[in-house]
Amino acid sequence: MKILRSHTTPQFENDFIKLPEKIQLKSKKKIKLFEEDCFNRILDTHKLKGVLKNFWSFSIDDNYRCKWGQ
């Protein structure tokens, strides 16, 4: 499923620039992949639970994830 429109929050932008450059590059690649196919197996996309039940998450690597809401 292709994402027609995505955006980031100011909080995301502030947090993103604090990440190591290697993680920023990996994140940009995964976000691009997400926008092309949000359920690509590489991303390990999954629905969150509890107070975040309206959000989904995908993996950047073993230590970093990206979440989004619908």
Phi, psi and omega in degrees: 000125180274136177277124182281329183208134175220157177209165178243158178267161175302324178297318177300313181301316179295317179291321183298316183291346177273348180287153173301147183304321180300319179289324177300314180296316179297320180297316180300320179294317181291323178295320177297316177299317177302316181294332178278322182204091188296345179248024175301136183302329180300329185279340184054048181294134179208151179282140178273167184237173176068223183294342179259021185298344177269008183241157174241163181221149170223156187273136169270310171204196183295337184251347184233139176228160176237134178244153177214154179247160179250000000 
